[in-house]
Amino acid sequence: MKKSADTPDDEDFAALYDRAWYTLIPARADYLADVSPHYDEVLHDVAQRTEHTGSLGKTDIAALVVWKRLSAQTRWVTELMSLPDTHVRAVTERAVTAVRDTSLTRSEAAHTGRGIIAELPGFRTGDALASAILTAAAPQRMAVYDRRVQYALDTLRLPLTPTPGRYGRYLQLLDDLLHHGGAHANGWTARDIDTALYWTGRPNPAPSC
């Protein structure tokens, strides 16, 4: 099994990933119980449009900004909105193709897609919105990254450094979890793990019973 470059080796690797599943499983259950089933409708709508068009436009990106609860009052938004939608779609079409390319591993596809998205204003640094776009492009392969996910990974002692290429390494880490999870991972996707991590990383979570 290929491991993330950030991941410990041998017994440490197995122990960390095994312990992680005992946190992820109840966190995912709590997420499903506490978060409205309608919350992800925006992501699903964008994903369905992307399935048909093969690209994302400025309207799709704007919808994902709201879904991720990001501020639209920043300079990059003005720069992005000043570009022709045809240009935005030309870039995102290449990224969509990359993350759907099954000849690439999940992490390779993520790394390639993330590099393409970086051509657009607002996507050169940070992975939160870029990961949402790539997840909308390939919801069964990609996953969302944000600061809550990072906090959860730090809490679980699953290293993910901020050095360049983080999103590809993140997807490799999720792949490692899926492969190492055995029966725990049955029916899980990378997106399921990211929601469990998101829930684990929320501020001041209530103690588990």
mmCIF file of the C-alpha atoms, coordinates in Angstrom:
data_MODEL
# 
_entry.id   MODEL 
# 
loop_
_atom_site.group_PDB 
_atom_site.id 
_atom_site.type_symbol 
_atom_site.label_atom_id 
_atom_site.label_alt_id 
_atom_site.label_comp_id 
_atom_site.label_asym_id 
_atom_site.label_entity_id 
_atom_site.label_seq_id 
_atom_site.pdbx_PDB_ins_code 
_atom_site.Cartn_x 
_atom_site.Cartn_y 
_atom_site.Cartn_z 
_atom_site.occupancy 
_atom_site.B_iso_or_equiv 
_atom_site.pdbx_formal_charge 
_atom_site.auth_seq_id 
_atom_site.auth_comp_id 
_atom_site.auth_asym_id 
_atom_site.auth_atom_id 
_atom_site.pdbx_PDB_model_num 
ATOM 1   C CA . MET A 1 1   ? 0.000   0.000  0.000   1.00 0.00 ? 1   MET A CA 1 
ATOM 2   C CA . LYS A 1 2   ? 1.340   3.425  -0.926  1.00 0.00 ? 2   LYS A CA 1 
ATOM 3   C CA . LYS A 1 3   ? 1.421   5.859  1.975   1.00 0.00 ? 3   LYS A CA 1 
ATOM 4   C CA . SER A 1 4   ? 1.452   9.625  2.199   1.00 0.00 ? 4   SER A CA 1 
ATOM 5   C CA . ALA A 1 5   ? 4.896   11.168 2.475   1.00 0.00 ? 5   ALA A CA 1 
ATOM 6   C CA . ASP A 1 6   ? 3.680   12.762 5.719   1.00 0.00 ? 6   ASP A CA 1 
ATOM 7   C CA . THR A 1 7   ? 2.710   9.410  7.258   1.00 0.00 ? 7   THR A CA 1 
ATOM 8   C CA . PRO A 1 8   ? 4.682   7.460  9.893   1.00 0.00 ? 8   PRO A CA 1 
ATOM 9   C CA . ASP A 1 9   ? 5.929   3.964  9.062   1.00 0.00 ? 9   ASP A CA 1 
ATOM 10  C CA . ASP A 1 10  ? 5.352   0.392  10.199  1.00 0.00 ? 10  ASP A CA 1 
ATOM 11  C CA . GLU A 1 11  ? 3.673   -0.152 13.592  1.00 0.00 ? 11  GLU A CA 1 
ATOM 12  C CA . ASP A 1 12  ? 3.106   3.568  14.151  1.00 0.00 ? 12  ASP A CA 1 
ATOM 13  C CA . PHE A 1 13  ? 1.277   3.771  10.825  1.00 0.00 ? 13  PHE A CA 1 
ATOM 14  C CA . ALA A 1 14  ? -1.007  0.824  11.616  1.00 0.00 ? 14  ALA A CA 1 
ATOM 15  C CA . ALA A 1 15  ? -1.745  1.977  15.148  1.00 0.00 ? 15  ALA A CA 1 
ATOM 16  C CA . LEU A 1 16  ? -2.535  5.568  14.168  1.00 0.00 ? 16  LEU A CA 1 
ATOM 17  C CA . TYR A 1 17  ? -4.872  4.540  11.375  1.00 0.00 ? 17  TYR A CA 1 
ATOM 18  C CA . ASP A 1 18  ? -6.616  1.932  13.496  1.00 0.00 ? 18  ASP A CA 1 
ATOM 19  C CA . ARG A 1 19  ? -7.219  4.453  16.287  1.00 0.00 ? 19  ARG A CA 1 
ATOM 20  C CA . ALA A 1 20  ? -8.441  6.996  13.743  1.00 0.00 ? 20  ALA A CA 1 
ATOM 21  C CA . TRP A 1 21  ? -11.291 4.708  12.656  1.00 0.00 ? 21  TRP A CA 1 
ATOM 22  C CA . TYR A 1 22  ? -12.584 4.540  16.225  1.00 0.00 ? 22  TYR A CA 1 
ATOM 23  C CA . THR A 1 23  ? -12.979 8.309  16.054  1.00 0.00 ? 23  THR A CA 1 
ATOM 24  C CA . LEU A 1 24  ? -14.206 8.551  12.456  1.00 0.00 ? 24  LEU A CA 1 
ATOM 25  C CA . ILE A 1 25  ? -17.066 6.050  12.756  1.00 0.00 ? 25  ILE A CA 1 
ATOM 26  C CA . PRO A 1 26  ? -18.958 7.790  15.611  1.00 0.00 ? 26  PRO A CA 1 
ATOM 27  C CA . ALA A 1 27  ? -18.093 11.220 14.176  1.00 0.00 ? 27  ALA A CA 1 
ATOM 28  C CA . ARG A 1 28  ? -19.675 10.299 10.842  1.00 0.00 ? 28  ARG A CA 1 
ATOM 29  C CA . ALA A 1 29  ? -22.773 8.993  12.643  1.00 0.00 ? 29  ALA A CA 1 
ATOM 30  C CA . ASP A 1 30  ? -23.047 12.215 14.665  1.00 0.00 ? 30  ASP A CA 1 
ATOM 31  C CA . TYR A 1 31  ? -22.610 14.294 11.515  1.00 0.00 ? 31  TYR A CA 1 
ATOM 32  C CA . LEU A 1 32  ? -25.452 12.470 9.777   1.00 0.00 ? 32  LEU A CA 1 
ATOM 33  C CA . ALA A 1 33  ? -27.655 12.798 12.868  1.00 0.00 ? 33  ALA A CA 1 
ATOM 34  C CA . ASP A 1 34  ? -27.024 16.499 13.526  1.00 0.00 ? 34  ASP A CA 1 
ATOM 35  C CA . VAL A 1 35  ? -26.560 18.095 10.083  1.00 0.00 ? 35  VAL A CA 1 
ATOM 36  C CA . SER A 1 36  ? -29.626 18.716 7.933   1.00 0.00 ? 36  SER A CA 1 
ATOM 37  C CA . PRO A 1 37  ? -29.830 16.285 5.001   1.00 0.00 ? 37  PRO A CA 1 
ATOM 38  C CA . HIS A 1 38  ? -30.564 19.344 2.858   1.00 0.00 ? 38  HIS A CA 1 
ATOM 39  C CA . TYR A 1 39  ? -27.311 21.146 3.701   1.00 0.00 ? 39  TYR A CA 1 
ATOM 40  C CA . ASP A 1 40  ? -25.328 19.579 0.866   1.00 0.00 ? 40  ASP A CA 1 
ATOM 41  C CA . GLU A 1 41  ? -27.992 20.242 -1.776  1.00 0.00 ? 41  GLU A CA 1 
ATOM 42  C CA . VAL A 1 42  ? -25.884 23.070 -3.207  1.00 0.00 ? 42  VAL A CA 1 
ATOM 43  C CA . LEU A 1 43  ? -22.885 20.772 -3.608  1.00 0.00 ? 43  LEU A CA 1 
ATOM 44  C CA . HIS A 1 44  ? -25.074 18.074 -5.163  1.00 0.00 ? 44  HIS A CA 1 
ATOM 45  C CA . ASP A 1 45  ? -26.668 20.567 -7.575  1.00 0.00 ? 45  ASP A CA 1 
ATOM 46  C CA . VAL A 1 46  ? -23.260 21.834 -8.706  1.00 0.00 ? 46  VAL A CA 1 
ATOM 47  C CA . ALA A 1 47  ? -22.017 18.253 -9.046  1.00 0.00 ? 47  ALA A CA 1 
ATOM 48  C CA . GLN A 1 48  ? -25.017 17.312 -11.210 1.00 0.00 ? 48  GLN A CA 1 
ATOM 49  C CA . ARG A 1 49  ? -24.487 20.309 -13.495 1.00 0.00 ? 49  ARG A CA 1 
ATOM 50  C CA . THR A 1 50  ? -20.789 19.521 -13.734 1.00 0.00 ? 50  THR A CA 1 
ATOM 51  C CA . GLU A 1 51  ? -21.614 15.937 -14.668 1.00 0.00 ? 51  GLU A CA 1 
ATOM 52  C CA . HIS A 1 52  ? -23.464 17.237 -17.727 1.00 0.00 ? 52  HIS A CA 1 
ATOM 53  C CA . THR A 1 53  ? -21.312 20.233 -18.668 1.00 0.00 ? 53  THR A CA 1 
ATOM 54  C CA . GLY A 1 54  ? -17.854 18.907 -17.769 1.00 0.00 ? 54  GLY A CA 1 
ATOM 55  C CA . SER A 1 55  ? -16.870 22.270 -16.293 1.00 0.00 ? 55  SER A CA 1 
ATOM 56  C CA . LEU A 1 56  ? -17.778 24.808 -13.607 1.00 0.00 ? 56  LEU A CA 1 
ATOM 57  C CA . GLY A 1 57  ? -18.621 28.418 -14.306 1.00 0.00 ? 57  GLY A CA 1 
ATOM 58  C CA . LYS A 1 58  ? -18.599 31.515 -12.140 1.00 0.00 ? 58  LYS A CA 1 
ATOM 59  C CA . THR A 1 59  ? -22.146 30.834 -10.953 1.00 0.00 ? 59  THR A CA 1 
ATOM 60  C CA . ASP A 1 60  ? -21.126 27.365 -9.753  1.00 0.00 ? 60  ASP A CA 1 
ATOM 61  C CA . ILE A 1 61  ? -18.089 28.742 -7.939  1.00 0.00 ? 61  ILE A CA 1 
ATOM 62  C CA . ALA A 1 62  ? -20.239 31.435 -6.313  1.00 0.00 ? 62  ALA A CA 1 
ATOM 63  C CA . ALA A 1 63  ? -22.621 28.769 -5.068  1.00 0.00 ? 63  ALA A CA 1 
ATOM 64  C CA . LEU A 1 64  ? -19.733 26.821 -3.542  1.00 0.00 ? 64  LEU A CA 1 
ATOM 65  C CA . VAL A 1 65  ? -18.444 29.978 -1.830  1.00 0.00 ? 65  VAL A CA 1 
ATOM 66  C CA . VAL A 1 66  ? -21.787 30.186 -0.013  1.00 0.00 ? 66  VAL A CA 1 
ATOM 67  C CA . TRP A 1 67  ? -21.792 26.431 0.676   1.00 0.00 ? 67  TRP A CA 1 
ATOM 68  C CA . LYS A 1 68  ? -18.321 26.702 2.242   1.00 0.00 ? 68  LYS A CA 1 
ATOM 69  C CA . ARG A 1 69  ? -19.432 29.851 4.118   1.00 0.00 ? 69  ARG A CA 1 
ATOM 70  C CA . LEU A 1 70  ? -16.523 31.873 2.760   1.00 0.00 ? 70  LEU A CA 1 
ATOM 71  C CA . SER A 1 71  ? -16.376 35.632 2.389   1.00 0.00 ? 71  SER A CA 1 
ATOM 72  C CA . ALA A 1 72  ? -17.105 37.028 -1.063  1.00 0.00 ? 72  ALA A CA 1 
ATOM 73  C CA . GLN A 1 73  ? -15.795 40.465 -0.045  1.00 0.00 ? 73  GLN A CA 1 
ATOM 74  C CA . THR A 1 74  ? -12.221 39.815 -1.092  1.00 0.00 ? 74  THR A CA 1 
ATOM 75  C CA . ARG A 1 75  ? -10.091 40.992 -4.008  1.00 0.00 ? 75  ARG A CA 1 
ATOM 76  C CA . TRP A 1 76  ? -9.832  37.561 -5.618  1.00 0.00 ? 76  TRP A CA 1 
ATOM 77  C CA . VAL A 1 77  ? -13.615 37.460 -6.072  1.00 0.00 ? 77  VAL A CA 1 
ATOM 78  C CA . THR A 1 78  ? -13.491 40.711 -8.038  1.00 0.00 ? 78  THR A CA 1 
ATOM 79  C CA . GLU A 1 79  ? -10.633 39.350 -10.143 1.00 0.00 ? 79  GLU A CA 1 
ATOM 80  C CA . LEU A 1 80  ? -12.465 36.081 -10.789 1.00 0.00 ? 80  LEU A CA 1 
ATOM 81  C CA . MET A 1 81  ? -15.729 37.801 -11.679 1.00 0.00 ? 81  MET A CA 1 
ATOM 82  C CA . SER A 1 82  ? -13.852 40.050 -14.100 1.00 0.00 ? 82  SER A CA 1 
ATOM 83  C CA . LEU A 1 83  ? -12.783 37.047 -16.177 1.00 0.00 ? 83  LEU A CA 1 
ATOM 84  C CA . PRO A 1 84  ? -14.990 35.782 -19.022 1.00 0.00 ? 84  PRO A CA 1 
ATOM 85  C CA . ASP A 1 85  ? -16.992 32.756 -17.946 1.00 0.00 ? 85  ASP A CA 1 
ATOM 86  C CA . THR A 1 86  ? -15.622 30.950 -20.998 1.00 0.00 ? 86  THR A CA 1 
ATOM 87  C CA . HIS A 1 87  ? -12.106 31.314 -19.569 1.00 0.00 ? 87  HIS A CA 1 
ATOM 88  C CA . VAL A 1 88  ? -13.174 30.034 -16.147 1.00 0.00 ? 88  VAL A CA 1 
ATOM 89  C CA . ARG A 1 89  ? -14.890 27.056 -17.773 1.00 0.00 ? 89  ARG A CA 1 
ATOM 90  C CA . ALA A 1 90  ? -11.856 26.312 -19.938 1.00 0.00 ? 90  ALA A CA 1 
ATOM 91  C CA . VAL A 1 91  ? -9.694  26.041 -16.813 1.00 0.00 ? 91  VAL A CA 1 
ATOM 92  C CA . THR A 1 92  ? -12.207 24.083 -14.748 1.00 0.00 ? 92  THR A CA 1 
ATOM 93  C CA . GLU A 1 93  ? -12.891 21.710 -17.656 1.00 0.00 ? 93  GLU A CA 1 
ATOM 94  C CA . ARG A 1 94  ? -9.251  20.654 -17.582 1.00 0.00 ? 94  ARG A CA 1 
ATOM 95  C CA . ALA A 1 95  ? -9.416  20.202 -13.814 1.00 0.00 ? 95  ALA A CA 1 
ATOM 96  C CA . VAL A 1 96  ? -12.614 18.139 -14.103 1.00 0.00 ? 96  VAL A CA 1 
ATOM 97  C CA . THR A 1 97  ? -10.962 15.902 -16.699 1.00 0.00 ? 97  THR A CA 1 
ATOM 98  C CA . ALA A 1 98  ? -7.948  15.433 -14.424 1.00 0.00 ? 98  ALA A CA 1 
ATOM 99  C CA . VAL A 1 99  ? -9.819  14.394 -11.282 1.00 0.00 ? 99  VAL A CA 1 
ATOM 100 C CA . ARG A 1 100 ? -12.006 11.987 -13.283 1.00 0.00 ? 100 ARG A CA 1 
ATOM 101 C CA . ASP A 1 101 ? -9.023  10.332 -14.956 1.00 0.00 ? 101 ASP A CA 1 
ATOM 102 C CA . THR A 1 102 ? -9.046  6.810  -13.541 1.00 0.00 ? 102 THR A CA 1 
ATOM 103 C CA . SER A 1 103 ? -5.657  6.065  -15.124 1.00 0.00 ? 103 SER A CA 1 
ATOM 104 C CA . LEU A 1 104 ? -4.293  8.256  -12.318 1.00 0.00 ? 104 LEU A CA 1 
ATOM 105 C CA . THR A 1 105 ? -4.373  7.322  -8.651  1.00 0.00 ? 105 THR A CA 1 
ATOM 106 C CA . ARG A 1 106 ? -6.709  9.342  -6.480  1.00 0.00 ? 106 ARG A CA 1 
ATOM 107 C CA . SER A 1 107 ? -3.811  11.376 -5.085  1.00 0.00 ? 107 SER A CA 1 
ATOM 108 C CA . GLU A 1 108 ? -2.247  11.942 -8.529  1.00 0.00 ? 108 GLU A CA 1 
ATOM 109 C CA . ALA A 1 109 ? -5.594  13.101 -9.919  1.00 0.00 ? 109 ALA A CA 1 
ATOM 110 C CA . ALA A 1 110 ? -6.065  15.416 -6.933  1.00 0.00 ? 110 ALA A CA 1 
ATOM 111 C CA . HIS A 1 111 ? -2.564  16.868 -7.331  1.00 0.00 ? 111 HIS A CA 1 
ATOM 112 C CA . THR A 1 112 ? -3.065  17.473 -11.056 1.00 0.00 ? 112 THR A CA 1 
ATOM 113 C CA . GLY A 1 113 ? -6.533  18.969 -10.682 1.00 0.00 ? 113 GLY A CA 1 
ATOM 114 C CA . ARG A 1 114 ? -5.381  21.220 -7.847  1.00 0.00 ? 114 ARG A CA 1 
ATOM 115 C CA . GLY A 1 115 ? -2.510  22.504 -9.963  1.00 0.00 ? 115 GLY A CA 1 
ATOM 116 C CA . ILE A 1 116 ? -4.876  23.415 -12.784 1.00 0.00 ? 116 ILE A CA 1 
ATOM 117 C CA . ILE A 1 117 ? -7.340  25.217 -10.502 1.00 0.00 ? 117 ILE A CA 1 
ATOM 118 C CA . ALA A 1 118 ? -4.435  27.316 -9.211  1.00 0.00 ? 118 ALA A CA 1 
ATOM 119 C CA . GLU A 1 119 ? -4.496  29.171 -12.529 1.00 0.00 ? 119 GLU A CA 1 
ATOM 120 C CA . LEU A 1 120 ? -7.643  31.017 -11.389 1.00 0.00 ? 120 LEU A CA 1 
ATOM 121 C CA . PRO A 1 121 ? -7.643  34.041 -9.036  1.00 0.00 ? 121 PRO A CA 1 
ATOM 122 C CA . GLY A 1 122 ? -8.233  33.010 -5.433  1.00 0.00 ? 122 GLY A CA 1 
ATOM 123 C CA . PHE A 1 123 ? -7.001  29.455 -5.868  1.00 0.00 ? 123 PHE A CA 1 
ATOM 124 C CA . ARG A 1 124 ? -3.238  29.870 -5.789  1.00 0.00 ? 124 ARG A CA 1 
ATOM 125 C CA . THR A 1 125 ? -3.048  29.266 -2.034  1.00 0.00 ? 125 THR A CA 1 
ATOM 126 C CA . GLY A 1 126 ? -5.369  27.470 0.359   1.00 0.00 ? 126 GLY A CA 1 
ATOM 127 C CA . ASP A 1 127 ? -7.276  24.325 -0.485  1.00 0.00 ? 127 ASP A CA 1 
ATOM 128 C CA . ALA A 1 128 ? -10.761 24.807 0.987   1.00 0.00 ? 128 ALA A CA 1 
ATOM 129 C CA . LEU A 1 129 ? -12.660 26.195 -2.021  1.00 0.00 ? 129 LEU A CA 1 
ATOM 130 C CA . ALA A 1 130 ? -10.434 24.444 -4.569  1.00 0.00 ? 130 ALA A CA 1 
ATOM 131 C CA . SER A 1 131 ? -11.189 21.120 -2.901  1.00 0.00 ? 131 SER A CA 1 
ATOM 132 C CA . ALA A 1 132 ? -14.929 21.873 -3.007  1.00 0.00 ? 132 ALA A CA 1 
ATOM 133 C CA . ILE A 1 133 ? -14.701 22.480 -6.762  1.00 0.00 ? 133 ILE A CA 1 
ATOM 134 C CA . LEU A 1 134 ? -12.753 19.279 -7.341  1.00 0.00 ? 134 LEU A CA 1 
ATOM 135 C CA . THR A 1 135 ? -15.184 17.321 -5.153  1.00 0.00 ? 135 THR A CA 1 
ATOM 136 C CA . ALA A 1 136 ? -18.118 18.674 -7.154  1.00 0.00 ? 136 ALA A CA 1 
ATOM 137 C CA . ALA A 1 137 ? -16.278 17.516 -10.278 1.00 0.00 ? 137 ALA A CA 1 
ATOM 138 C CA . ALA A 1 138 ? -15.710 13.965 -8.981  1.00 0.00 ? 138 ALA A CA 1 
ATOM 139 C CA . PRO A 1 139 ? -17.791 13.405 -5.820  1.00 0.00 ? 139 PRO A CA 1 
ATOM 140 C CA . GLN A 1 140 ? -16.978 9.680  -5.643  1.00 0.00 ? 140 GLN A CA 1 
ATOM 141 C CA . ARG A 1 141 ? -13.202 10.271 -5.838  1.00 0.00 ? 141 ARG A CA 1 
ATOM 142 C CA . MET A 1 142 ? -12.337 13.626 -4.274  1.00 0.00 ? 142 MET A CA 1 
ATOM 143 C CA . ALA A 1 143 ? -12.912 15.107 -0.819  1.00 0.00 ? 143 ALA A CA 1 
ATOM 144 C CA . VAL A 1 144 ? -13.154 18.520 0.808   1.00 0.00 ? 144 VAL A CA 1 
ATOM 145 C CA . TYR A 1 145 ? -10.292 19.940 2.860   1.00 0.00 ? 145 TYR A CA 1 
ATOM 146 C CA . ASP A 1 146 ? -10.529 22.843 5.312   1.00 0.00 ? 146 ASP A CA 1 
ATOM 147 C CA . ARG A 1 147 ? -9.134  24.015 8.629   1.00 0.00 ? 147 ARG A CA 1 
ATOM 148 C CA . ARG A 1 148 ? -11.503 21.801 10.613  1.00 0.00 ? 148 ARG A CA 1 
ATOM 149 C CA . VAL A 1 149 ? -10.228 18.787 8.712   1.00 0.00 ? 149 VAL A CA 1 
ATOM 150 C CA . GLN A 1 150 ? -6.652  19.877 9.429   1.00 0.00 ? 150 GLN A CA 1 
ATOM 151 C CA . TYR A 1 151 ? -7.424  20.289 13.132  1.00 0.00 ? 151 TYR A CA 1 
ATOM 152 C CA . ALA A 1 152 ? -8.930  16.799 13.239  1.00 0.00 ? 152 ALA A CA 1 
ATOM 153 C CA . LEU A 1 153 ? -5.911  15.302 11.491  1.00 0.00 ? 153 LEU A CA 1 
ATOM 154 C CA . ASP A 1 154 ? -3.611  17.038 13.968  1.00 0.00 ? 154 ASP A CA 1 
ATOM 155 C CA . THR A 1 155 ? -5.729  15.740 16.863  1.00 0.00 ? 155 THR A CA 1 
ATOM 156 C CA . LEU A 1 156 ? -5.536  12.210 15.461  1.00 0.00 ? 156 LEU A CA 1 
ATOM 157 C CA . ARG A 1 157 ? -1.770  12.638 14.919  1.00 0.00 ? 157 ARG A CA 1 
ATOM 158 C CA . LEU A 1 158 ? -2.135  11.975 11.197  1.00 0.00 ? 158 LEU A CA 1 
ATOM 159 C CA . PRO A 1 159 ? 0.453   14.390 9.763   1.00 0.00 ? 159 PRO A CA 1 
ATOM 160 C CA . LEU A 1 160 ? -0.435  16.608 6.824   1.00 0.00 ? 160 LEU A CA 1 
ATOM 161 C CA . THR A 1 161 ? 2.013   19.453 6.322   1.00 0.00 ? 161 THR A CA 1 
ATOM 162 C CA . PRO A 1 162 ? 1.181   22.738 4.527   1.00 0.00 ? 162 PRO A CA 1 
ATOM 163 C CA . THR A 1 163 ? 4.027   22.347 2.019   1.00 0.00 ? 163 THR A CA 1 
ATOM 164 C CA . PRO A 1 164 ? 3.147   22.507 -1.708  1.00 0.00 ? 164 PRO A CA 1 
ATOM 165 C CA . GLY A 1 165 ? 1.104   19.565 -2.956  1.00 0.00 ? 165 GLY A CA 1 
ATOM 166 C CA . ARG A 1 166 ? -0.917  19.259 0.261   1.00 0.00 ? 166 ARG A CA 1 
ATOM 167 C CA . TYR A 1 167 ? -4.206  18.411 -1.457  1.00 0.00 ? 167 TYR A CA 1 
ATOM 168 C CA . GLY A 1 168 ? -2.707  15.452 -3.310  1.00 0.00 ? 168 GLY A CA 1 
ATOM 169 C CA . ARG A 1 169 ? -1.127  14.206 -0.074  1.00 0.00 ? 169 ARG A CA 1 
ATOM 170 C CA . TYR A 1 170 ? -4.465  14.653 1.701   1.00 0.00 ? 170 TYR A CA 1 
ATOM 171 C CA . LEU A 1 171 ? -6.185  12.382 -0.823  1.00 0.00 ? 171 LEU A CA 1 
ATOM 172 C CA . GLN A 1 172 ? -3.374  9.851  -0.437  1.00 0.00 ? 172 GLN A CA 1 
ATOM 173 C CA . LEU A 1 173 ? -3.919  9.938  3.322   1.00 0.00 ? 173 LEU A CA 1 
ATOM 174 C CA . LEU A 1 174 ? -7.649  9.278  2.840   1.00 0.00 ? 174 LEU A CA 1 
ATOM 175 C CA . ASP A 1 175 ? -6.804  6.445  0.461   1.00 0.00 ? 175 ASP A CA 1 
ATOM 176 C CA . ASP A 1 176 ? -4.507  4.985  3.111   1.00 0.00 ? 176 ASP A CA 1 
ATOM 177 C CA . LEU A 1 177 ? -7.333  5.163  5.643   1.00 0.00 ? 177 LEU A CA 1 
ATOM 178 C CA . LEU A 1 178 ? -9.749  3.437  3.270   1.00 0.00 ? 178 LEU A CA 1 
ATOM 179 C CA . HIS A 1 179 ? -7.264  0.670  2.475   1.00 0.00 ? 179 HIS A CA 1 
ATOM 180 C CA . HIS A 1 180 ? -6.221  0.192  6.084   1.00 0.00 ? 180 HIS A CA 1 
ATOM 181 C CA . GLY A 1 181 ? -9.764  0.323  7.477   1.00 0.00 ? 181 GLY A CA 1 
ATOM 182 C CA . GLY A 1 182 ? -10.774 -3.232 6.634   1.00 0.00 ? 182 GLY A CA 1 
ATOM 183 C CA . ALA A 1 183 ? -14.397 -3.850 7.608   1.00 0.00 ? 183 ALA A CA 1 
ATOM 184 C CA . HIS A 1 184 ? -14.560 -0.359 9.126   1.00 0.00 ? 184 HIS A CA 1 
ATOM 185 C CA . ALA A 1 185 ? -14.183 1.166  5.663   1.00 0.00 ? 185 ALA A CA 1 
ATOM 186 C CA . ASN A 1 186 ? -16.909 -0.882 3.959   1.00 0.00 ? 186 ASN A CA 1 
ATOM 187 C CA . GLY A 1 187 ? -19.179 1.488  2.038   1.00 0.00 ? 187 GLY A CA 1 
ATOM 188 C CA . TRP A 1 188 ? -17.114 4.559  2.912   1.00 0.00 ? 188 TRP A CA 1 
ATOM 189 C CA . THR A 1 189 ? -15.907 7.094  0.354   1.00 0.00 ? 189 THR A CA 1 
ATOM 190 C CA . ALA A 1 190 ? -13.220 9.743  0.678   1.00 0.00 ? 190 ALA A CA 1 
ATOM 191 C CA . ARG A 1 191 ? -16.042 12.264 1.059   1.00 0.00 ? 191 ARG A CA 1 
ATOM 192 C CA . ASP A 1 192 ? -17.469 10.268 3.992   1.00 0.00 ? 192 ASP A CA 1 
ATOM 193 C CA . ILE A 1 193 ? -14.097 10.480 5.727   1.00 0.00 ? 193 ILE A CA 1 
ATOM 194 C CA . ASP A 1 194 ? -13.845 14.218 5.125   1.00 0.00 ? 194 ASP A CA 1 
ATOM 195 C CA . THR A 1 195 ? -17.252 14.806 6.751   1.00 0.00 ? 195 THR A CA 1 
ATOM 196 C CA . ALA A 1 196 ? -16.174 12.700 9.741   1.00 0.00 ? 196 ALA A CA 1 
ATOM 197 C CA . LEU A 1 197 ? -12.965 14.704 10.011  1.00 0.00 ? 197 LEU A CA 1 
ATOM 198 C CA . TYR A 1 198 ? -14.922 17.955 9.644   1.00 0.00 ? 198 TYR A CA 1 
ATOM 199 C CA . TRP A 1 199 ? -17.194 16.912 12.507  1.00 0.00 ? 199 TRP A CA 1 
ATOM 200 C CA . THR A 1 200 ? -14.254 15.829 14.643  1.00 0.00 ? 200 THR A CA 1 
ATOM 201 C CA . GLY A 1 201 ? -12.581 19.186 14.083  1.00 0.00 ? 201 GLY A CA 1 
ATOM 202 C CA . ARG A 1 202 ? -15.564 21.371 14.977  1.00 0.00 ? 202 ARG A CA 1 
ATOM 203 C CA . PRO A 1 203 ? -15.015 23.902 17.807  1.00 0.00 ? 203 PRO A CA 1 
ATOM 204 C CA . ASN A 1 204 ? -15.655 22.598 21.319  1.00 0.00 ? 204 ASN A CA 1 
ATOM 205 C CA . PRO A 1 205 ? -17.326 19.294 20.397  1.00 0.00 ? 205 PRO A CA 1 
ATOM 206 C CA . ALA A 1 206 ? -19.514 17.702 23.030  1.00 0.00 ? 206 ALA A CA 1 
ATOM 207 C CA . PRO A 1 207 ? -17.893 14.754 24.839  1.00 0.00 ? 207 PRO A CA 1 
ATOM 208 C CA . SER A 1 208 ? -18.705 11.331 23.368  1.00 0.00 ? 208 SER A CA 1 
ATOM 209 C CA . CYS A 1 209 ? -20.987 9.148  25.447  1.00 0.00 ? 209 CYS A CA 1 
# 
